[in-house]
Amino acid sequence: MGSVTLGVSIAVPEPHGSRLQRCRLGFGDAAAAGIPTHVTLLPPTEVAAADRPAIEGHLVAIAAAGRPFPMRLSGTGTFRPLSPVVFVRVVEGGSACGWLQERVRDASGPLATELRFPYHPHVTVAHGIAEEAMDRAFVELAEYEAAWQVTGFALYEQDAGGVWALRREFRFAPAPSAAPTRVG
């Protein structure tokens, strides 16, 4: 049955996702056409295709333990010179992303993975393109702002052409509501 390359991420919702993807394409990052705008929880990871049921079960359990949380993006950052990336910063929701990615990659689970770099939640807007274009991305999105409620995450699969396709969404359990107040 072979292997597949999977990733787990939080999608950036509309209209923000499309806008950032158009910006990324406009900066000359052609790979953006095949990458939905997202915050990574698990980077591209090759696994045995036969492990997918166990992986999905693992992700269902994580979603059941998670709760919706606010996410806010603001301004830009970069990993240069260490890595040729310009990104929009996650300024709210980062600790929840950290909690999620630790559980996704847990050593006892089917997606146990060591990261090349310490985890830093972000939304990539330029990767591996000319320095001038990376500088332009950094400046043009410096005032960018977006906010939404994160209600889950998703499993994606990369095809042979490098295009990422949504395979399954995992919704968090609803936040507990306050107990009804008795009147009278």
MARKE-16349 format. One record per residue: chain; x, y, z of N, C-alpha, C in turn. Coordinates in Angstrom, 2 decimals, always signed. Last residue first. Example, Ala and Ser with C-alpha at 12.3 -4.5 7.8 and 13.67 -1.06 7.14 Angstrom:
! MARKE-16349
chain,n_X,n_Y,n_Z,ca_X,ca_Y,ca_Z,c_X,c_Y,c_Z
A,+12.85,-2.25,+7.08,+13.67,-1.06,+7.14,+12.90,+0.03,+7.87
A,+13.19,-5.69,+7.80,+12.30,-4.50,+7.80,+13.20,-3.30,+7.80
END
This chain:
! MARKE-16349
chain,n_X,n_Y,n_Z,ca_X,ca_Y,ca_Z,c_X,c_Y,c_Z
A,-36.28,+33.01,+40.78,-37.51,+32.84,+41.54,-37.33,+32.06,+42.71
A,-34.16,+31.35,+38.53,-34.81,+32.60,+38.88,-36.05,+32.28,+39.69
A,-31.08,+29.85,+38.17,-32.49,+29.72,+38.63,-33.02,+31.08,+39.01
A,-29.08,+29.74,+35.33,-29.35,+30.41,+36.60,-30.82,+30.24,+36.94
A,-27.32,+27.01,+33.90,-28.46,+27.94,+33.90,-28.68,+28.50,+35.31
A,-23.76,+27.10,+33.71,-24.97,+26.45,+34.23,-26.12,+27.45,+34.22
A,-22.18,+27.97,+30.65,-22.44,+28.23,+32.07,-23.73,+27.53,+32.48
A,-20.89,+25.40,+28.53,-21.66,+26.62,+28.77,-21.89,+26.76,+30.28
A,-17.74,+24.33,+27.33,-18.85,+24.14,+28.28,-19.57,+25.45,+28.51
A,-17.25,+24.43,+23.83,-16.87,+24.95,+25.14,-18.04,+24.76,+26.09
A,-17.54,+21.36,+21.99,-17.96,+22.74,+22.29,-17.49,+23.15,+23.69
A,-14.60,+19.72,+20.89,-15.84,+19.65,+21.66,-16.26,+21.09,+21.95
A,-13.32,+20.50,+17.63,-13.22,+20.45,+19.08,-14.60,+20.24,+19.68
A,-13.19,+18.51,+14.69,-13.79,+19.61,+15.45,-13.61,+19.39,+16.94
A,-11.29,+17.83,+12.03,-11.50,+17.37,+13.40,-11.97,+18.56,+14.22
A,-11.52,+16.84,+8.61,-11.53,+17.88,+9.63,-11.86,+17.25,+10.98
A,-9.53,+15.26,+6.13,-10.54,+15.16,+7.18,-10.38,+16.33,+8.15
A,-8.11,+16.03,+3.84,-8.59,+14.65,+3.96,-9.67,+14.52,+5.03
A,-7.27,+18.49,+1.54,-7.93,+18.21,+2.80,-8.44,+16.78,+2.79
A,-4.15,+18.37,-0.13,-5.61,+18.20,-0.18,-6.14,+17.87,+1.21
A,-1.45,+20.05,-1.57,-2.04,+19.55,-0.33,-3.55,+19.51,-0.47
A,+0.85,+19.24,-4.11,-0.40,+19.89,-3.76,-1.00,+19.22,-2.52
A,+3.05,+17.93,-5.10,+3.26,+18.89,-4.02,+2.01,+19.63,-3.58
A,+2.62,+15.92,-6.89,+2.93,+17.24,-7.44,+3.13,+18.32,-6.38
A,+1.83,+13.78,-5.36,+3.15,+13.72,-5.99,+3.58,+15.06,-6.57
A,+0.08,+15.36,-2.56,+0.19,+14.47,-3.70,+1.59,+14.56,-4.31
A,-0.37,+15.31,+0.93,+0.35,+15.92,-0.19,+0.43,+14.91,-1.33
A,-3.19,+15.73,+2.98,-2.28,+14.80,+2.31,-1.67,+15.49,+1.11
A,-4.26,+16.85,+6.23,-4.03,+17.07,+4.81,-3.08,+16.01,+4.28
A,-6.54,+17.29,+8.80,-5.52,+16.40,+8.25,-5.46,+16.64,+6.75
A,-7.24,+20.15,+10.90,-7.50,+19.24,+9.78,-6.26,+18.42,+9.41
A,-9.11,+21.47,+13.73,-7.93,+21.39,+12.88,-8.20,+20.34,+11.81
A,-11.29,+23.81,+15.43,-10.75,+22.49,+15.14,-9.51,+22.59,+14.28
A,-12.04,+26.37,+15.78,-12.99,+25.35,+16.24,-12.51,+23.94,+15.95
A,-10.95,+29.52,+16.57,-10.51,+28.22,+16.05,-11.42,+27.16,+16.65
A,-12.28,+32.56,+15.67,-12.37,+31.50,+16.68,-11.95,+30.19,+16.01
A,-10.16,+35.24,+14.51,-11.28,+34.33,+14.40,-11.23,+33.34,+15.55
A,-8.55,+37.98,+12.86,-8.90,+37.27,+14.10,-10.11,+36.39,+13.82
A,-5.88,+39.91,+11.49,-7.02,+39.00,+11.31,-7.28,+38.31,+12.63
A,-3.83,+42.31,+9.92,-4.54,+41.88,+11.12,-5.66,+40.94,+10.73
A,-0.83,+43.79,+8.69,-1.91,+42.82,+8.51,-2.49,+42.41,+9.86
A,+1.29,+45.46,+8.54,+0.11,+45.96,+9.25,-1.06,+44.98,+9.19
A,+3.11,+44.04,+6.99,+3.50,+44.45,+8.34,+2.31,+44.94,+9.17
A,+2.91,+43.27,+4.40,+1.96,+42.67,+5.34,+2.24,+43.06,+6.80
A,+4.94,+44.68,+3.11,+3.55,+44.86,+2.67,+2.53,+44.28,+3.65
A,+7.35,+43.82,+4.39,+6.89,+45.20,+4.51,+5.39,+45.31,+4.19
A,+7.52,+41.07,+3.75,+7.69,+41.52,+5.14,+7.09,+42.91,+5.33
A,+7.32,+41.13,+0.98,+6.29,+40.44,+1.78,+6.33,+40.94,+3.22
A,+9.72,+42.46,+0.39,+8.44,+43.08,+0.02,+7.30,+42.45,+0.83
A,+11.59,+40.55,+1.22,+11.56,+41.87,+1.87,+10.22,+42.56,+1.62
A,+11.00,+38.58,-0.63,+10.78,+38.30,+0.80,+10.72,+39.62,+1.57
A,+11.80,+39.87,-2.93,+10.38,+39.51,-2.79,+10.07,+39.20,-1.33
A,+14.53,+40.02,-2.43,+13.78,+41.25,-2.63,+12.28,+40.99,-2.45
A,+15.27,+37.28,-2.30,+15.35,+38.13,-1.10,+14.52,+39.40,-1.24
A,+13.12,+34.95,-3.96,+14.17,+35.97,-4.01,+14.11,+36.87,-2.77
A,+11.95,+32.24,-1.81,+11.91,+33.06,-3.02,+13.02,+34.11,-2.95
A,+11.38,+30.59,+0.42,+12.36,+30.18,-0.59,+12.31,+30.96,-1.88
A,+8.23,+31.82,+1.03,+9.18,+30.76,+1.38,+10.08,+30.45,+0.20
A,+5.77,+33.79,+2.51,+6.84,+33.74,+1.50,+7.84,+32.69,+1.95
A,+3.97,+33.39,+4.48,+3.53,+34.20,+3.34,+4.59,+34.31,+2.25
A,+2.90,+31.19,+7.02,+3.91,+31.50,+6.01,+3.28,+32.31,+4.87
A,+1.92,+31.92,+10.10,+1.32,+31.69,+8.79,+2.34,+32.13,+7.75
A,+2.82,+30.17,+13.19,+2.88,+31.30,+12.25,+2.12,+30.93,+10.98
A,+4.30,+28.89,+16.15,+3.11,+29.02,+15.30,+3.17,+30.30,+14.46
A,+7.05,+27.18,+16.47,+6.72,+28.60,+16.49,+5.51,+28.79,+15.59
A,+9.10,+24.69,+17.87,+7.79,+25.04,+17.34,+7.52,+26.53,+17.53
A,+12.57,+24.59,+16.89,+11.54,+24.71,+17.93,+10.22,+25.17,+17.32
A,+13.27,+22.50,+14.01,+13.40,+23.77,+14.72,+12.36,+23.78,+15.85
A,+12.71,+19.92,+13.30,+14.03,+20.45,+12.96,+14.33,+21.73,+13.73
A,+11.01,+17.75,+15.62,+11.04,+18.94,+14.77,+12.47,+19.37,+14.50
A,+10.18,+14.34,+15.55,+11.06,+15.37,+16.08,+11.05,+16.54,+15.11
A,+7.13,+12.67,+16.01,+8.06,+13.31,+15.09,+8.91,+14.31,+15.85
A,+4.54,+10.45,+16.06,+5.71,+10.89,+16.83,+6.77,+11.40,+15.86
A,+2.07,+9.63,+15.21,+2.71,+10.73,+14.49,+3.91,+11.30,+15.25
A,+0.90,+7.73,+16.85,+1.33,+7.31,+15.51,+2.01,+8.40,+14.70
A,+2.22,+8.30,+20.27,+1.21,+8.24,+19.21,+1.78,+7.87,+17.85
A,+4.11,+8.73,+22.16,+3.38,+7.47,+22.26,+2.36,+7.29,+21.13
A,+5.10,+11.27,+21.62,+5.98,+10.12,+21.40,+5.24,+8.79,+21.46
A,+2.96,+13.52,+19.91,+3.30,+12.79,+21.13,+4.07,+11.51,+20.83
A,+2.11,+15.24,+17.95,+3.42,+14.60,+17.77,+3.86,+13.77,+18.97
A,-0.34,+16.12,+18.98,-0.30,+15.48,+17.66,+0.98,+14.68,+17.51
A,+0.53,+17.32,+21.37,-0.29,+16.10,+21.41,-0.31,+15.37,+20.08
A,+1.95,+19.50,+20.38,+2.62,+18.54,+21.27,+1.84,+17.23,+21.32
A,-0.01,+20.86,+18.96,+1.06,+20.21,+18.22,+1.84,+19.22,+19.08
A,-1.69,+21.78,+21.12,-2.17,+20.85,+20.10,-1.02,+20.12,+19.41
A,+0.01,+23.52,+22.52,-0.60,+22.38,+23.21,-1.04,+21.33,+22.19
A,+0.53,+25.40,+20.48,+1.62,+24.61,+21.06,+1.09,+23.37,+21.76
A,-2.02,+26.48,+20.15,-1.38,+25.77,+19.03,-0.25,+24.88,+19.54
A,-2.25,+27.67,+22.66,-3.17,+26.59,+22.30,-2.62,+25.79,+21.12
A,-0.27,+29.61,+22.39,-0.10,+28.57,+23.41,-1.04,+27.40,+23.14
A,-1.32,+31.21,+20.28,-0.08,+30.47,+20.12,+0.11,+29.36,+21.14
A,-3.43,+32.86,+20.63,-3.73,+31.48,+20.27,-2.48,+30.61,+20.14
A,-2.17,+35.79,+19.24,-3.09,+35.22,+20.22,-3.45,+33.82,+19.73
A,-0.34,+36.21,+17.29,-0.16,+36.97,+18.53,-1.16,+36.57,+19.61
A,+1.41,+34.94,+14.76,+0.29,+34.55,+15.62,+0.53,+35.25,+16.95
A,+2.55,+36.87,+11.98,+2.70,+36.42,+13.36,+1.37,+36.00,+13.99
A,+3.27,+35.80,+8.79,+2.40,+36.64,+9.59,+2.40,+36.01,+10.99
A,+6.65,+35.41,+7.52,+5.37,+34.92,+8.01,+4.57,+36.05,+8.65
A,+9.19,+34.25,+5.41,+8.53,+35.42,+5.99,+7.14,+34.95,+6.37
A,+12.06,+32.20,+5.20,+10.61,+32.30,+5.42,+10.26,+33.67,+5.97
A,+14.61,+30.51,+4.92,+14.09,+31.57,+4.04,+12.57,+31.69,+4.08
A,+16.24,+30.26,+8.05,+15.36,+29.62,+7.09,+14.71,+30.71,+6.24
A,+18.23,+31.92,+9.19,+18.22,+30.48,+9.45,+17.40,+29.71,+8.43
A,+18.14,+34.66,+8.94,+18.80,+33.91,+7.87,+18.78,+32.39,+8.06
A,+14.60,+34.27,+8.65,+15.89,+34.51,+8.00,+16.90,+34.99,+9.04
A,+12.14,+34.06,+9.65,+13.10,+33.11,+10.20,+14.47,+33.28,+9.54
A,+10.13,+36.93,+10.47,+10.92,+36.12,+9.54,+11.81,+35.15,+10.30
A,+6.94,+38.59,+10.59,+8.20,+38.15,+11.18,+8.95,+37.35,+10.13
A,+4.23,+41.01,+10.73,+5.10,+40.01,+10.09,+6.32,+39.70,+10.94
A,+0.85,+41.54,+12.01,+2.19,+41.90,+11.58,+2.99,+40.73,+11.02
A,-1.15,+39.25,+13.57,-0.80,+40.66,+13.53,+0.65,+40.84,+13.11
A,-3.91,+37.15,+14.27,-2.68,+37.37,+13.52,-2.42,+38.86,+13.49
A,-5.45,+35.23,+16.74,-5.27,+36.56,+16.15,-3.90,+36.63,+15.50
A,-7.91,+33.07,+17.87,-6.65,+33.19,+17.13,-6.59,+34.60,+16.57
A,-9.53,+31.62,+20.70,-9.34,+32.75,+19.79,-7.96,+32.71,+19.15
A,-10.73,+28.19,+20.67,-9.92,+29.26,+21.23,-9.78,+30.39,+20.22
A,-12.51,+25.20,+21.63,-12.33,+26.36,+20.75,-11.49,+27.44,+21.46
A,-10.57,+22.49,+23.03,-11.69,+23.43,+23.12,-11.44,+24.58,+22.14
A,-9.71,+18.96,+23.06,-9.48,+20.38,+22.80,-10.75,+21.20,+22.96
A,-10.44,+16.35,+23.27,-9.87,+16.96,+24.47,-9.65,+18.47,+24.30
A,-11.28,+15.80,+20.70,-12.25,+15.64,+21.80,-11.76,+16.30,+23.08
A,-8.88,+16.12,+19.30,-9.97,+17.09,+19.10,-10.99,+17.01,+20.24
A,-7.56,+13.83,+20.20,-7.01,+15.16,+20.50,-8.10,+16.21,+20.36
A,-9.18,+11.81,+19.14,-9.01,+11.92,+20.60,-8.47,+13.29,+20.99
A,-8.83,+12.27,+16.40,-10.17,+12.36,+16.98,-10.06,+12.57,+18.50
A,-6.11,+11.64,+16.15,-6.54,+13.03,+15.97,-7.95,+13.26,+16.51
A,-6.20,+8.85,+16.58,-5.36,+9.71,+17.43,-5.84,+11.15,+17.36
A,-7.76,+8.10,+14.39,-8.23,+7.86,+15.75,-7.49,+8.73,+16.76
A,-6.00,+8.79,+12.30,-7.27,+9.50,+12.44,-7.88,+9.29,+13.82
A,-3.97,+6.94,+12.84,-3.68,+8.38,+12.86,-4.97,+9.16,+13.05
A,-5.28,+4.54,+12.43,-4.74,+4.83,+13.76,-4.45,+6.32,+13.90
A,-5.89,+4.81,+9.65,-6.96,+4.67,+10.67,-6.47,+4.98,+12.08
A,-3.18,+5.10,+8.48,-4.15,+6.20,+8.49,-5.28,+6.00,+9.51
A,-1.36,+3.10,+8.17,-1.47,+3.69,+9.51,-2.55,+4.77,+9.61
A,-1.18,+2.44,+5.53,-1.98,+1.55,+6.37,-2.16,+2.10,+7.78
A,+0.67,+4.24,+4.58,-0.74,+4.47,+4.26,-1.64,+3.63,+5.16
A,+3.19,+5.27,+6.77,+2.63,+4.16,+6.01,+1.14,+4.43,+5.80
A,+4.29,+8.69,+6.29,+3.80,+7.58,+7.12,+3.33,+6.46,+6.21
A,+6.06,+11.69,+6.37,+5.78,+10.47,+5.62,+5.42,+9.34,+6.58
A,+4.96,+14.90,+6.92,+5.48,+13.70,+7.57,+5.08,+12.48,+6.77
A,+5.05,+18.36,+7.07,+4.97,+17.20,+6.19,+5.70,+16.00,+6.79
A,+4.34,+19.21,+10.58,+4.89,+19.47,+9.25,+4.78,+18.23,+8.37
A,+1.58,+19.82,+12.47,+2.50,+18.73,+12.12,+3.02,+19.01,+10.73
A,+0.53,+22.33,+12.59,+0.62,+21.58,+13.84,+1.56,+20.39,+13.67
A,+0.68,+25.49,+10.95,+1.10,+24.09,+11.02,+1.07,+23.55,+12.45
A,-1.87,+27.38,+9.84,-0.89,+27.33,+10.93,-0.57,+25.85,+11.12
A,-2.49,+28.30,+6.34,-2.66,+27.54,+7.57,-1.62,+27.89,+8.63
A,-3.77,+28.15,+3.09,-3.21,+29.02,+4.13,-3.53,+28.42,+5.49
A,-2.97,+25.30,+1.07,-3.97,+26.14,+1.74,-3.31,+26.94,+2.87
A,-0.93,+25.03,-1.56,-0.84,+24.99,-0.10,-1.94,+25.88,+0.49
A,-0.67,+25.38,-4.26,-1.03,+24.05,-3.78,-1.02,+23.90,-2.28
A,+0.12,+27.98,-4.57,-1.07,+27.54,-5.30,-1.56,+26.19,-4.79
A,+2.56,+28.28,-3.31,+1.36,+28.66,-2.58,+0.08,+28.20,-3.27
A,+4.61,+27.87,-5.04,+4.16,+26.71,-4.27,+2.85,+27.00,-3.54
A,+5.32,+30.39,-5.98,+4.42,+29.56,-6.80,+3.88,+28.36,-6.04
A,+5.82,+33.24,-4.81,+5.93,+31.92,-4.19,+4.91,+30.99,-4.87
A,+5.58,+35.87,-5.58,+6.36,+34.97,-6.43,+6.55,+33.58,-5.86
A,+3.87,+37.52,-4.36,+5.28,+37.71,-4.01,+6.19,+36.78,-4.82
A,+1.46,+36.47,-5.24,+1.92,+37.75,-5.78,+3.37,+38.06,-5.45
A,+1.22,+34.25,-3.56,+1.42,+34.05,-5.00,+1.98,+35.31,-5.64
A,+0.77,+35.68,-1.18,+1.93,+34.78,-1.30,+2.25,+34.50,-2.76
A,-1.65,+36.98,-1.79,-0.43,+37.75,-1.50,+0.80,+36.88,-1.72
A,-3.32,+34.75,-2.04,-3.10,+35.63,-3.20,-1.84,+36.47,-3.00
A,-3.18,+33.84,+0.61,-2.69,+32.98,-0.47,-2.42,+33.81,-1.73
A,-4.38,+35.95,+1.98,-2.96,+35.66,+2.23,-2.38,+34.76,+1.14
A,-6.98,+35.73,+0.89,-6.20,+36.96,+0.75,-4.71,+36.68,+0.94
A,-7.79,+33.16,+1.65,-7.63,+33.49,+0.22,-6.77,+34.73,+0.04
A,-7.84,+33.51,+4.50,-7.03,+32.49,+3.84,-6.75,+32.81,+2.39
A,-9.70,+35.62,+5.05,-8.27,+35.78,+5.34,-7.39,+34.79,+4.58
A,-12.40,+35.48,+4.95,-11.71,+35.80,+3.70,-10.19,+35.86,+3.85
A,-11.83,+32.01,+5.61,-12.14,+33.10,+4.66,-12.67,+34.31,+5.43
A,-9.34,+30.81,+8.00,-10.65,+30.88,+7.35,-10.76,+32.05,+6.36
A,-6.61,+28.80,+7.94,-6.96,+30.20,+8.11,-8.25,+30.40,+7.33
A,-6.60,+25.62,+9.53,-6.85,+26.43,+8.35,-7.12,+27.87,+8.74
A,-4.15,+24.08,+11.23,-5.34,+24.89,+11.45,-5.49,+25.76,+10.22
A,-2.92,+20.77,+10.36,-2.86,+22.22,+10.50,-4.20,+22.82,+10.85
A,-0.79,+18.17,+9.52,-1.93,+18.55,+10.33,-1.81,+20.05,+10.57
A,+0.08,+16.09,+6.76,+0.32,+17.26,+7.59,-0.94,+17.55,+8.37
A,+1.62,+13.30,+5.10,+0.52,+13.95,+5.78,+1.00,+15.19,+6.51
A,+2.36,+11.29,+2.47,+2.87,+12.43,+3.23,+1.68,+13.20,+3.77
A,+2.38,+7.70,+2.47,+1.76,+8.98,+2.13,+2.43,+10.07,+2.97
A,+3.43,+4.50,+1.13,+3.43,+5.57,+2.12,+2.73,+6.81,+1.56
A,+2.10,+1.19,+0.43,+3.02,+2.31,+0.33,+2.90,+3.33,+1.43
A,+0.81,-1.19,+0.00,+0.00,+0.00,+0.00,+0.85,+1.26,+0.00
END
